[in-house]
Amino acid sequence: MKQLLILAVCFLTFSVFSQNEKIDQLTVQLAYQNSDSTKVDMSLILINELFKASDYSKALLYINQTSKLSEDLNYTKGIAESNYYRALIFTERNDYFNAIDNFNKSRGLYLRINDTLGVAKVSNSIGLLEIKRGNYAVGLQNSLSAISIFEEQNLQEELSSAYNNLAEAYFKTNQIDKAIEFNFKALEVRRKINHKAGVKESTKNIAELYSILKEHRKSIEYYERVLDILNLDSDQNLRGEILPKIGSEYLRFKEYDRASEYLIEGLKYNRKHNNQEGLLRALNAIGQLNLQKKKVKLAENQLNEAYRLALKINNKSELLENYKLRIALDSTRGYFQNAFFWQNKYYKLKDSLSKANEPMFPTEDLTPLDLDFSKVDSSKSDINKASQPDKTQSSFNYPFVVYGLLAIIAILLIFLIFSLLRTRSHKSALEEQKNKLKKEKINTEAIIEQTHHLEEVNQVKDKLFSIVSHDLKDSISSIKAFLDLLKEGNISKDEFYNLIPELSENANNASSLLYNLLNWSKSQMQNLEPKPEMLNIQDVFHTKVALVEQKIEDKQIILIDETQPEYIYADRSMVEIVIQNLLTNAVKFSRTGDVITISNKEVDGKSLICIEDTGVGISKENISKLFHAHKNFTTVGTKNEKGTGLGLTIAKDLIELNDGRIWVESTPNVGSKFFVELPKNEKEA
């Protein structure tokens, strides 16, 4: 290993000395050259060597001298090349505006002398610059125009750069298929010219793009190809990056053995070589693996280490992944408060990264790319054109032109005044017509609204008849069947006693249906007038909890009472109906061992009541159906308890009659929170 390092240092030293020797030779030769185009060409070779050596100050000195000599000789190619190298140096110094200015000057001069290769070279450089700045549309335009010329002249190294630029631009604009296409083209060219680093880069890009397209088998294939061509000594960081990525791809197929193999190897490899980026990626991925295998404690330790490392090296993309995995971890353990905390951090960071990655477009418009050489007058130079004063004589040197313009203005003013007078005569008539149309529109909208309301009422009425006839028939028929069996002696009294709980449940269903239907129909007919009073909401909770205690015990549900004494201003009976309905629903949709939490607190001068459960939850599409009677949305409980679909509709009407509001927040398989907001005193109501 030590010998290899010594050889590498020697080779680097030799390369530097070799490059410096070439620069020195060119500098000496240039001093003895006559001031002609040959001297310009040799100077450009020297400038290129200085640019490759990153000696930009010295390169600029020679560029200015070469540009001046080229102007004196009227040597357009020399001026074009000088502008091109000047633009490259401005690009390296992140001076965008000077870089673009010199690139455009250079391209204009190349167009004038029909130098297609020069035009392509400049266009490709502009494309690379614009893509790096996030101005992908202009970058794509320039790189595409360059590629057609490179392909015609079979310039492999230039094609490699241009294809890679285009692949990056298409990726940044989310055109993944096109990005893959041009990465393959870049890979093919880089293999031909034996550009080993480029081959690794393109192959890795293809693997990552297939992963984005969810073609994970292909992604694994190309990641493994990268591993096969890596140099164990010089590509340590790349190997440390690839191993966890392959493990993550196998994890998507739940192939835990293969995933574990690559992830553990990646973890050990990155620890050994102190590759913190690779180590962070491996810790996140192996934490996800253990989380899926229900090894929660082990997953927690690995995600904690990944979290600390992500903060230390400020890797925000992996920190975002860590937040997502922590949400899953705490949700799995039932720590929903913690999961909510990580979810807030996840979305906050995600929004921050989205804004940071938004493209930054230049404010000025670039000159459209025009490669039609026939439009260019080769007899004129850009430099000469820029230095020549504008000799065009002003039209205002001639008096008759001024008089003619004044006459035209006078005629236009007369026409304008005539038009204004004529328009004014129609104005009042138009206003009157406008007011009339407005009134008709209001009347029409009122009629349409009434029609829609009547249609909705009819639909609700039809639906109610259907609900009543079906649910009452089922419940009462079941009760009658039990009684008939007893009456006819087909079952013993002991057997009948065993059926009493089911008989009681059917009777309760029928009673609940009639009770909800009665209250809802009253509210719809606007005969249900609230009689508000000051009442203690904690007392209402305790009264209604007592009614569902038996069902809570039957389901082994944990009830957490966080209520506190608080007075609200509302109709007691209506509030009791709502609280009972919400408690019944929470029990109905909770599973064995779930938790129901009841609470109340003051928020913005009003009382906020919350009934929360960790039950089955409600999907987003079903939430919008909950408070609408005409949709008749209902589902069975966790023990097949039936409902009418009217309870929440009644609750909404009753709460709104008391100047309050009701809403729900829910996540499937996590639970639901029903909120009720009511005034605390008569003034608020």
C-alpha positions as CSV (number, residue, x, y, z in Angstrom):
1,M,0.0,0.0,0.0
2,K,2.8,2.4,0.9
3,Q,4.6,1.7,-2.3
4,L,1.5,2.5,-4.3
5,L,1.1,5.8,-2.5
6,I,4.8,6.7,-3.3
7,L,4.3,5.8,-7.0
8,A,1.1,7.9,-7.1
9,V,2.9,10.9,-5.6
10,C,5.8,10.5,-8.1
11,F,3.4,10.2,-11.0
12,L,1.6,13.4,-9.9
13,T,4.8,15.2,-9.4
14,F,6.1,14.1,-12.8
15,S,2.8,15.2,-14.4
16,V,3.0,18.7,-12.8
17,F,6.6,19.1,-13.8
18,S,5.8,17.9,-17.3
19,Q,2.9,20.3,-17.6
20,N,5.0,23.2,-16.3
21,E,7.8,22.3,-18.7
22,K,5.3,22.5,-21.6
23,I,4.0,25.9,-20.5
24,D,7.6,27.2,-20.2
25,Q,8.5,25.9,-23.7
26,L,5.4,27.5,-25.2
27,T,6.1,30.8,-23.4
28,V,9.7,30.9,-24.8
29,Q,8.6,30.0,-28.4
30,L,5.9,32.6,-28.3
31,A,8.4,35.3,-27.4
32,Y,10.3,34.8,-30.7
33,Q,7.2,34.5,-32.9
34,N,6.3,37.2,-35.5
35,S,3.0,39.1,-34.8
36,D,0.9,37.1,-37.2
37,S,-1.9,34.5,-37.1
38,T,0.7,31.7,-36.3
39,K,1.6,33.6,-33.1
40,V,-2.2,33.8,-32.3
41,D,-2.6,30.1,-32.7
42,M,0.4,29.3,-30.5
43,S,-0.8,31.7,-27.9
44,L,-4.2,29.9,-27.8
45,I,-2.4,26.6,-27.2
46,L,-0.6,28.2,-24.3
47,I,-3.8,29.7,-23.0
48,N,-5.4,26.2,-23.1
49,E,-2.5,24.7,-21.1
50,L,-2.7,27.5,-18.5
51,F,-6.5,27.0,-18.2
52,K,-6.0,23.2,-17.6
53,A,-3.4,24.1,-14.9
54,S,-6.0,26.5,-13.3
55,D,-3.6,29.5,-13.7
56,Y,-6.5,31.8,-14.6
57,S,-4.8,35.1,-13.9
58,K,-1.9,34.4,-16.3
59,A,-4.3,32.9,-18.8
60,L,-6.4,36.1,-18.8
61,L,-3.2,38.1,-19.4
62,Y,-2.4,36.1,-22.5
63,I,-6.1,36.2,-23.6
64,N,-6.2,40.0,-23.6
65,Q,-2.9,40.2,-25.6
66,T,-4.1,37.5,-28.1
67,S,-7.5,39.2,-28.5
68,K,-5.8,42.6,-29.2
69,L,-3.4,41.0,-31.8
70,S,-6.3,39.2,-33.5
71,E,-8.2,42.5,-33.8
72,D,-5.2,44.2,-35.3
73,L,-4.8,41.3,-37.8
74,N,-8.6,41.1,-38.3
75,Y,-8.2,37.4,-37.5
76,T,-11.8,36.5,-36.6
77,K,-11.0,32.9,-35.4
78,G,-8.5,34.3,-32.9
79,I,-11.0,36.8,-31.5
80,A,-13.6,34.0,-31.2
81,E,-11.2,31.6,-29.4
82,S,-10.1,34.4,-27.0
83,N,-13.7,35.2,-26.1
84,Y,-14.3,31.5,-25.6
85,Y,-11.4,31.0,-23.1
86,R,-12.4,34.2,-21.3
87,A,-15.9,32.8,-20.9
88,L,-14.5,29.5,-19.5
89,I,-12.5,31.4,-16.9
90,F,-15.6,33.5,-15.9
91,T,-17.5,30.3,-15.6
92,E,-14.9,28.8,-13.2
93,R,-15.2,32.1,-11.2
94,N,-19.0,31.8,-11.1
95,D,-19.3,35.1,-13.0
96,Y,-22.4,34.1,-14.9
97,F,-23.2,37.3,-16.8
98,N,-19.6,37.9,-18.1
99,A,-19.4,34.2,-19.0
100,I,-22.6,34.3,-21.1
101,D,-21.6,37.6,-22.7
102,N,-18.3,36.2,-23.9
103,F,-19.9,32.9,-25.0
104,N,-22.4,34.7,-27.1
105,K,-19.7,36.9,-28.7
106,S,-17.6,33.9,-29.4
107,R,-20.5,32.0,-31.0
108,G,-21.4,34.9,-33.2
109,L,-17.9,35.1,-34.5
110,Y,-17.8,31.3,-35.2
111,L,-21.1,31.6,-37.1
112,R,-19.6,34.4,-39.2
113,I,-16.7,32.2,-40.3
114,N,-18.9,29.1,-40.7
115,D,-16.9,27.2,-38.0
116,T,-19.5,24.6,-37.0
117,L,-17.2,22.9,-34.5
118,G,-16.5,26.2,-32.8
119,V,-20.3,26.9,-32.6
120,A,-20.9,23.4,-31.2
121,K,-18.1,23.8,-28.6
122,V,-19.6,27.1,-27.4
123,S,-23.1,25.8,-27.4
124,N,-22.1,22.8,-25.3
125,S,-20.3,25.0,-22.8
126,I,-23.4,27.3,-22.5
127,G,-25.6,24.2,-22.1
128,L,-23.4,23.0,-19.2
129,L,-23.4,26.4,-17.5
130,E,-27.2,26.8,-17.8
131,I,-27.9,23.3,-16.6
132,K,-25.7,23.9,-13.5
133,R,-27.6,27.1,-12.8
134,G,-31.0,25.3,-13.1
135,N,-32.0,27.0,-16.4
136,Y,-32.7,23.6,-18.0
137,A,-34.7,24.8,-21.0
138,V,-31.9,26.9,-22.4
139,G,-29.3,24.3,-21.3
140,L,-31.2,21.6,-23.2
141,Q,-31.5,23.8,-26.3
142,N,-27.8,24.5,-26.5
143,S,-26.6,21.0,-25.7
144,L,-28.9,19.5,-28.3
145,S,-27.7,21.8,-31.0
146,A,-24.1,20.9,-30.1
147,I,-24.7,17.2,-30.1
148,S,-25.9,17.2,-33.8
149,I,-22.5,18.7,-34.8
150,F,-20.4,16.4,-32.6
151,E,-22.3,13.4,-34.0
152,E,-21.7,14.5,-37.6
153,Q,-17.9,14.9,-37.0
154,N,-17.7,11.9,-34.7
155,L,-16.1,13.8,-31.8
156,Q,-16.2,11.3,-29.0
157,E,-14.9,13.3,-26.0
158,E,-17.2,16.2,-26.8
159,L,-20.1,13.8,-27.3
160,S,-19.4,12.2,-23.9
161,S,-19.6,15.6,-22.2
162,A,-22.7,16.7,-24.1
163,Y,-24.6,13.5,-23.6
164,N,-23.9,13.7,-19.8
165,N,-25.1,17.3,-19.7
166,L,-28.3,16.4,-21.4
167,A,-28.9,13.4,-19.1
168,E,-28.5,15.6,-16.1
169,A,-30.8,18.3,-17.6
170,Y,-33.5,15.7,-18.4
171,F,-33.2,14.3,-14.8
172,K,-33.6,17.7,-13.3
173,T,-36.7,18.3,-15.3
174,N,-38.1,14.9,-14.2
175,Q,-37.9,13.4,-17.8
176,I,-36.5,10.1,-16.4
177,D,-36.8,8.1,-19.6
178,K,-34.9,10.7,-21.6
179,A,-32.3,10.9,-18.8
180,I,-31.8,7.1,-19.0
181,E,-31.5,7.3,-22.8
182,F,-28.7,9.9,-22.8
183,N,-26.9,8.2,-19.9
184,F,-26.8,5.1,-22.1
185,K,-25.4,7.1,-24.9
186,A,-22.8,8.7,-22.7
187,L,-21.9,5.2,-21.4
188,E,-21.4,3.9,-24.9
189,V,-19.1,6.7,-25.9
190,R,-17.1,6.5,-22.6
191,R,-16.5,2.8,-23.2
192,K,-15.1,3.6,-26.7
193,I,-12.7,6.2,-25.4
194,N,-11.8,4.1,-22.3
195,H,-13.0,6.9,-19.9
196,K,-13.1,4.7,-16.8
197,A,-14.4,7.3,-14.3
198,G,-17.1,8.3,-16.8
199,V,-18.1,4.7,-17.3
200,K,-18.6,4.3,-13.5
201,E,-20.5,7.5,-13.3
202,S,-22.9,6.8,-16.2
203,T,-23.5,3.2,-14.9
204,K,-24.3,4.5,-11.4
205,N,-26.7,7.1,-12.9
206,I,-28.6,4.5,-14.8
207,A,-29.0,2.4,-11.7
208,E,-30.3,5.4,-9.7
209,L,-32.7,6.3,-12.5
210,Y,-34.1,2.8,-12.7
211,S,-34.7,2.9,-9.0
212,I,-36.7,6.1,-9.4
213,L,-38.8,4.4,-12.1
214,K,-39.4,1.5,-9.6
215,E,-37.6,-0.9,-12.0
216,H,-35.7,-2.3,-9.0
217,R,-34.3,-5.5,-10.6
218,K,-32.7,-3.4,-13.4
219,S,-31.4,-1.0,-10.7
220,I,-29.7,-3.9,-8.8
221,E,-28.2,-5.1,-12.1
222,Y,-26.5,-1.8,-12.9
223,Y,-25.4,-1.2,-9.3
224,E,-23.7,-4.6,-9.3
225,R,-22.0,-3.7,-12.6
226,V,-20.6,-0.6,-10.9
227,L,-19.2,-2.9,-8.1
228,D,-17.6,-5.2,-10.7
229,I,-15.5,-2.3,-12.2
230,L,-14.5,-0.5,-9.0
231,N,-10.9,-0.1,-8.0
232,L,-10.6,-1.3,-4.4
233,D,-8.0,1.3,-3.6
234,S,-9.2,4.4,-5.4
235,D,-13.0,3.9,-5.3
236,Q,-13.5,3.4,-1.6
237,N,-16.2,6.1,-1.3
238,L,-18.1,4.9,-4.3
239,R,-18.1,1.3,-3.1
240,G,-19.3,2.6,0.3
241,E,-22.1,4.4,-1.5
242,I,-23.2,1.5,-3.7
243,L,-23.4,-1.3,-1.1
244,P,-26.2,0.2,1.0
245,K,-28.1,1.2,-2.2
246,I,-28.1,-2.4,-3.5
247,G,-29.3,-3.6,0.0
248,S,-32.1,-1.0,-0.1
249,E,-33.2,-2.2,-3.5
250,Y,-33.4,-5.9,-2.3
251,L,-35.4,-4.6,0.7
252,R,-38.1,-3.3,-1.6
253,F,-38.7,-7.0,-2.6
254,K,-38.6,-8.1,1.1
255,E,-35.6,-10.3,0.2
256,Y,-34.2,-9.9,3.7
257,D,-31.3,-12.3,3.3
258,R,-29.9,-10.6,0.2
259,A,-30.6,-7.1,1.7
260,S,-29.0,-8.0,5.0
261,E,-25.9,-9.3,3.2
262,Y,-25.2,-6.1,1.3
263,L,-26.3,-3.8,4.1
264,I,-24.1,-5.4,6.8
265,E,-21.1,-5.5,4.3
266,G,-21.8,-1.8,3.6
267,L,-22.0,-1.0,7.3
268,K,-18.7,-2.7,8.1
269,Y,-16.9,-1.3,5.0
270,N,-17.9,2.3,5.7
271,R,-17.0,2.0,9.4
272,K,-13.6,0.7,8.4
273,H,-12.8,3.4,5.9
274,N,-14.5,6.2,8.0
275,N,-16.9,7.0,5.0
276,Q,-19.5,9.0,7.0
277,E,-21.9,9.5,4.0
278,G,-21.9,5.8,3.2
279,L,-22.2,4.9,6.9
280,L,-25.2,7.2,7.3
281,R,-26.9,5.6,4.3
282,A,-26.2,2.1,5.6
283,L,-27.5,2.8,9.1
284,N,-30.8,4.2,7.7
285,A,-31.2,1.2,5.4
286,I,-30.4,-1.4,8.0
287,G,-32.7,0.3,10.5
288,Q,-35.5,0.0,7.9
289,L,-34.6,-3.7,7.5
290,N,-34.8,-4.4,11.2
291,L,-38.0,-2.4,11.5
292,Q,-39.6,-4.6,8.8
293,K,-38.4,-7.7,10.6
294,K,-40.0,-6.4,13.8
295,K,-36.6,-6.0,15.6
296,V,-37.8,-2.7,17.0
297,K,-35.1,-2.1,19.6
298,L,-32.3,-2.8,17.2
299,A,-33.9,-0.6,14.6
300,E,-34.2,2.2,17.2
301,N,-30.5,2.1,18.1
302,Q,-29.4,2.2,14.4
303,L,-31.8,5.1,13.6
304,N,-30.6,7.0,16.6
305,E,-27.0,6.7,15.4
306,A,-28.0,7.7,11.9
307,Y,-29.9,10.7,13.2
308,R,-26.8,12.0,15.1
309,L,-24.6,11.4,12.1
310,A,-27.0,13.1,9.7
311,L,-27.0,16.2,11.9
312,K,-23.2,16.1,12.3
313,I,-22.4,16.0,8.5
314,N,-25.6,18.0,7.6
315,N,-26.9,15.5,5.1
316,K,-30.4,16.7,4.7
317,S,-31.7,14.1,2.2
318,E,-30.7,11.2,4.6
319,L,-32.0,13.1,7.6
320,L,-35.4,13.3,5.7
321,E,-35.3,9.5,5.2
322,N,-34.4,9.1,8.9
323,Y,-37.5,11.2,9.9
324,K,-39.7,9.0,7.7
325,L,-38.4,5.8,9.3
326,R,-38.8,7.2,12.8
327,I,-42.5,7.9,12.1
328,A,-42.9,4.3,11.1
329,L,-40.9,3.1,14.2
330,D,-43.0,5.1,16.8
331,S,-46.3,4.2,15.0
332,T,-45.3,0.5,15.3
333,R,-44.6,0.9,19.0
334,G,-47.9,2.9,19.5
335,Y,-46.0,6.1,20.5
336,F,-48.3,8.3,18.4
337,Q,-47.3,11.5,20.0
338,N,-43.7,10.9,19.1
339,A,-44.7,9.8,15.6
340,F,-46.6,13.1,15.2
341,F,-43.4,15.0,16.3
342,W,-41.3,13.3,13.7
343,Q,-44.0,13.8,11.1
344,N,-43.9,17.6,11.6
345,K,-40.1,17.7,11.3
346,Y,-40.4,15.5,8.2
347,Y,-42.8,17.8,6.3
348,K,-40.9,20.9,7.4
349,L,-37.6,19.6,6.1
350,K,-39.2,18.3,2.9
351,D,-40.7,21.7,2.2
352,S,-37.3,23.3,2.8
353,L,-35.6,20.9,0.4
354,S,-38.2,21.4,-2.3
355,K,-37.7,25.1,-2.2
356,A,-34.0,24.8,-2.2
357,N,-34.0,22.5,-5.2
358,E,-36.3,24.8,-7.3
359,P,-34.5,25.9,-10.5
360,M,-33.1,29.4,-10.6
361,F,-33.8,30.9,-14.0
362,P,-31.8,34.0,-15.2
363,T,-33.9,37.1,-15.6
364,E,-32.6,38.0,-19.0
365,D,-33.5,36.2,-22.2
366,L,-30.8,34.5,-24.2
367,T,-30.5,35.1,-27.9
368,P,-32.3,32.2,-29.7
369,L,-29.9,29.7,-31.1
370,D,-29.6,30.2,-34.8
371,L,-27.2,28.0,-36.8
372,D,-28.1,29.3,-40.3
373,F,-24.7,30.4,-41.6
374,S,-26.2,32.0,-44.7
375,K,-27.7,34.8,-42.6
376,V,-24.3,36.0,-41.4
377,D,-22.4,38.6,-43.4
378,S,-18.8,37.4,-43.2
379,S,-17.4,40.7,-44.5
380,K,-18.1,42.5,-41.1
381,S,-16.5,41.8,-37.8
382,D,-18.4,42.0,-34.4
383,I,-15.5,43.9,-33.0
384,N,-15.6,46.5,-35.8
385,K,-19.4,46.8,-35.6
386,A,-19.2,47.4,-31.9
387,S,-16.6,50.1,-32.3
388,Q,-18.3,52.0,-35.1
389,P,-20.6,55.0,-34.1
390,D,-24.2,55.0,-35.2
391,K,-24.2,57.2,-38.4
392,T,-27.9,57.1,-39.0
393,Q,-29.3,60.6,-39.3
394,S,-32.3,61.5,-37.2
395,S,-35.6,61.9,-39.0
396,F,-36.1,65.1,-37.0
397,N,-33.4,66.9,-38.9
398,Y,-36.0,67.5,-41.6
399,P,-38.9,70.1,-40.7
400,F,-41.5,68.6,-43.0
401,V,-41.3,65.3,-41.1
402,V,-42.1,67.1,-37.9
403,Y,-45.1,68.9,-39.5
404,G,-46.4,65.7,-40.9
405,L,-46.3,64.0,-37.5
406,L,-48.1,66.9,-35.8
407,A,-50.8,66.7,-38.4
408,I,-51.3,63.0,-37.8
409,I,-51.5,63.5,-34.1
410,A,-54.1,66.2,-34.5
411,I,-56.3,63.9,-36.7
412,L,-56.0,61.2,-34.1
413,L,-57.1,63.5,-31.3
414,I,-60.2,64.6,-33.3
415,F,-61.1,61.0,-33.9
416,L,-60.6,60.1,-30.3
417,I,-62.8,63.0,-29.0
418,F,-65.6,62.0,-31.5
419,S,-65.4,58.4,-30.3
420,L,-65.6,59.5,-26.6
421,L,-68.7,61.6,-27.3
422,R,-70.4,58.8,-29.1
423,T,-69.5,56.3,-26.4
424,R,-70.9,58.5,-23.6
425,S,-74.4,58.5,-25.3
426,H,-74.5,54.7,-25.0
427,K,-73.1,54.5,-21.5
428,S,-76.4,55.1,-19.6
429,A,-78.2,52.5,-21.7
430,L,-75.5,50.0,-21.1
431,E,-75.5,50.6,-17.4
432,E,-79.3,50.1,-17.3
433,Q,-79.0,46.9,-19.2
434,K,-76.2,45.7,-17.0
435,N,-78.3,46.3,-13.8
436,K,-81.2,44.5,-15.3
437,L,-79.1,41.5,-16.3
438,K,-77.6,41.4,-12.8
439,K,-81.1,41.3,-11.1
440,E,-82.1,38.5,-13.5
441,K,-79.0,36.6,-12.7
442,I,-79.6,36.9,-8.9
443,N,-83.2,35.6,-9.4
444,T,-82.1,32.7,-11.6
445,E,-79.4,31.7,-9.0
446,A,-82.0,31.8,-6.2
447,I,-84.4,29.6,-8.2
448,I,-81.6,27.1,-9.1
449,E,-80.5,27.0,-5.4
450,Q,-84.1,26.3,-4.3
451,T,-84.4,23.6,-6.9
452,H,-81.2,21.9,-5.8
453,H,-82.4,22.2,-2.1
454,L,-85.7,20.5,-3.0
455,E,-84.0,17.8,-4.9
456,E,-81.7,17.1,-2.0
457,V,-84.6,17.1,0.5
458,N,-86.4,14.5,-1.8
459,Q,-83.3,12.4,-2.0
460,V,-82.9,12.5,1.8
461,K,-86.5,11.6,2.3
462,D,-86.3,8.6,-0.1
463,K,-83.1,7.5,1.6
464,L,-84.6,7.8,5.0
465,F,-87.6,5.6,4.0
466,S,-85.1,3.0,2.7
467,I,-83.0,3.1,5.9
468,V,-86.0,2.9,8.2
469,S,-87.8,0.1,6.3
470,H,-84.6,-2.0,6.1
471,D,-83.0,-1.5,9.5
472,L,-86.3,-1.6,11.5
473,K,-87.4,-4.6,9.6
474,D,-84.2,-6.5,10.4
475,S,-84.1,-5.6,14.1
476,I,-87.8,-6.2,14.8
477,S,-88.0,-9.3,12.7
478,S,-85.1,-10.7,14.7
479,I,-86.8,-9.9,18.0
480,K,-90.1,-11.4,16.8
481,A,-88.3,-14.6,15.7
482,F,-86.7,-15.1,19.1
483,L,-90.1,-14.6,20.8
484,D,-91.8,-17.0,18.4
485,L,-89.3,-19.7,19.2
486,L,-89.9,-19.3,22.9
487,K,-93.7,-19.2,22.4
488,E,-93.8,-22.3,20.3
489,G,-91.5,-24.2,22.7
490,N,-88.8,-24.7,20.2
491,I,-86.1,-23.5,22.5
492,S,-85.7,-23.9,26.3
493,K,-85.6,-21.0,28.7
494,D,-81.9,-21.6,29.3
495,E,-81.2,-21.3,25.6
496,F,-83.4,-18.2,25.4
497,Y,-81.4,-16.6,28.3
498,N,-78.2,-17.2,26.2
499,L,-79.8,-15.3,23.3
500,I,-80.9,-12.4,25.5
501,P,-77.7,-10.3,24.8
502,E,-78.2,-10.6,21.1
503,L,-81.9,-9.8,21.5
504,S,-81.0,-6.8,23.6
505,E,-78.5,-5.6,20.9
506,N,-81.3,-5.7,18.3
507,A,-83.6,-3.8,20.5
508,N,-80.9,-1.2,21.1
509,N,-80.3,-0.9,17.4
510,A,-84.0,-0.2,16.7
511,S,-84.2,2.2,19.6
512,S,-81.1,4.1,18.5
513,L,-82.4,4.3,14.9
514,L,-85.7,5.8,16.0
515,Y,-84.1,8.1,18.5
516,N,-81.6,9.5,15.9
517,L,-84.2,9.7,13.2
518,L,-86.6,11.6,15.4
519,N,-84.0,14.2,16.4
520,W,-82.6,14.6,12.9
521,S,-86.1,15.0,11.4
522,K,-86.9,17.7,14.0
523,S,-83.8,19.6,13.1
524,Q,-84.5,19.4,9.4
525,M,-88.0,20.7,9.9
526,Q,-86.4,23.6,11.9
527,N,-88.7,22.8,14.9
528,L,-85.8,21.9,17.1
529,E,-85.0,25.2,18.9
530,P,-82.0,25.2,21.3
531,K,-82.5,26.3,24.9
532,P,-78.9,27.3,25.9
533,E,-77.7,27.4,29.5
534,M,-74.4,27.4,31.3
535,L,-73.5,23.8,31.9
536,N,-70.4,21.9,33.0
537,I,-69.1,19.8,30.1
538,Q,-67.2,17.5,32.5
539,D,-70.5,16.4,34.0
540,V,-71.9,15.6,30.6
541,F,-68.9,13.4,29.8
542,H,-69.2,11.5,33.1
543,T,-72.9,10.9,32.6
544,K,-72.4,9.6,29.1
545,V,-69.3,7.5,29.8
546,A,-71.4,5.5,32.3
547,L,-73.8,4.5,29.5
548,V,-71.0,2.9,27.5
549,E,-68.9,1.4,30.3
550,Q,-70.2,-2.1,29.8
551,K,-69.2,-2.1,26.1
552,I,-65.8,-0.6,27.0
553,E,-65.2,-3.5,29.4
554,D,-66.4,-6.1,26.9
555,K,-63.9,-4.9,24.3
556,Q,-61.2,-4.4,27.0
557,I,-60.7,-0.8,25.8
558,I,-58.6,1.6,27.8
559,L,-60.4,4.9,28.6
560,I,-58.2,7.9,29.5
561,D,-60.2,10.8,31.1
562,E,-58.5,14.1,30.6
563,T,-61.6,16.2,31.1
564,Q,-61.7,19.2,33.4
565,P,-64.4,21.3,34.9
566,E,-65.4,23.9,32.2
567,Y,-68.6,25.8,31.6
568,I,-70.1,26.2,28.1
569,Y,-73.2,28.0,26.9
570,A,-75.4,25.5,25.0
571,D,-78.5,23.3,25.1
572,R,-77.7,20.5,27.5
573,S,-79.9,17.8,25.8
574,M,-78.4,18.5,22.4
575,V,-74.8,18.4,23.7
576,E,-75.6,15.1,25.5
577,I,-76.9,13.6,22.2
578,V,-73.7,14.6,20.4
579,I,-71.3,13.4,23.2
580,Q,-73.2,10.1,23.4
581,N,-73.0,9.6,19.6
582,L,-69.3,10.3,19.5
583,L,-68.5,8.1,22.4
584,T,-70.6,5.2,21.0
585,N,-68.8,5.6,17.6
586,A,-65.3,5.6,19.3
587,V,-66.2,2.3,21.1
588,K,-67.8,0.9,18.0
589,F,-64.6,1.4,15.8
590,S,-62.0,0.5,18.5
591,R,-60.4,-2.9,18.7
592,T,-59.6,-4.9,21.8
593,G,-56.9,-3.1,23.7
594,D,-57.3,0.2,21.9
595,V,-57.3,3.6,23.7
596,I,-60.0,6.2,23.9
597,T,-59.1,9.6,25.3
598,I,-61.7,12.3,26.2
599,S,-60.6,15.9,26.9
600,N,-61.6,19.5,26.8
601,K,-59.7,22.8,27.0
602,E,-60.1,26.5,26.2
603,V,-58.8,27.6,22.8
604,D,-59.2,31.2,21.6
605,G,-62.0,31.9,24.2
606,K,-64.0,28.8,23.2
607,S,-64.3,25.3,24.5
608,L,-62.6,22.7,22.4
609,I,-63.9,19.1,23.1
610,C,-62.0,16.1,21.8
611,I,-62.9,12.4,21.6
612,E,-59.8,10.5,20.3
613,D,-59.4,6.8,19.7
614,T,-56.7,4.5,18.3
615,G,-59.1,2.4,16.4
616,V,-59.4,1.5,12.7
617,G,-59.5,5.2,11.5
618,I,-61.3,6.6,8.4
619,S,-59.9,7.0,4.9
620,K,-59.6,10.4,3.4
621,E,-62.3,9.7,0.8
622,N,-64.8,8.6,3.5
623,I,-64.3,11.6,5.8
624,S,-66.1,13.9,3.3
625,K,-69.2,11.5,3.5
626,L,-69.5,11.6,7.3
627,F,-71.7,14.6,7.9
628,H,-74.1,14.4,4.9
629,A,-77.3,12.6,5.4
630,H,-78.0,12.2,1.7
631,K,-74.9,10.0,1.3
632,N,-76.0,7.6,4.1
633,F,-72.5,6.6,4.8
634,T,-72.2,3.8,7.5
635,T,-69.9,0.9,8.2
636,V,-70.0,-1.9,10.7
637,G,-67.9,-1.8,13.9
638,T,-65.0,-4.0,14.9
639,K,-67.5,-6.5,16.3
640,N,-70.0,-6.1,13.4
641,E,-72.0,-3.4,15.3
642,K,-74.5,-1.9,12.9
643,G,-75.2,1.9,12.4
644,T,-77.8,4.1,10.6
645,G,-75.5,6.6,9.0
646,L,-77.5,9.4,10.6
647,G,-75.7,9.9,13.9
648,L,-73.0,12.3,12.7
649,T,-75.4,14.2,10.5
650,I,-77.6,14.8,13.6
651,A,-74.5,15.8,15.6
652,K,-73.5,18.4,13.0
653,D,-77.0,19.9,12.9
654,L,-77.3,20.1,16.7
655,I,-73.8,21.6,17.1
656,E,-74.5,24.3,14.5
657,L,-77.8,25.1,16.1
658,N,-75.7,26.0,19.2
659,D,-73.3,28.3,17.3
660,G,-70.5,25.7,17.3
661,R,-68.7,23.5,14.8
662,I,-67.6,19.8,14.5
663,W,-64.9,18.2,12.5
664,V,-62.7,15.1,12.3
665,E,-59.0,14.2,11.8
666,S,-58.3,10.6,11.0
667,T,-55.6,8.2,9.6
668,P,-56.5,4.7,8.6
669,N,-55.2,2.0,11.1
670,V,-53.9,4.8,13.4
671,G,-57.1,6.3,14.8
672,S,-59.5,9.3,14.7
673,K,-60.0,12.6,16.6
674,F,-63.5,14.2,16.6
675,F,-63.4,17.8,17.7
676,V,-66.4,19.9,18.9
677,E,-66.0,23.7,19.4
678,L,-68.7,25.5,21.5
679,P,-69.1,29.0,23.0
680,K,-68.3,29.5,26.6
681,N,-70.8,32.2,27.3
682,E,-73.8,34.0,25.8
683,K,-71.8,36.8,24.4
684,E,-69.8,34.5,22.2
685,A,-72.9,32.6,21.1
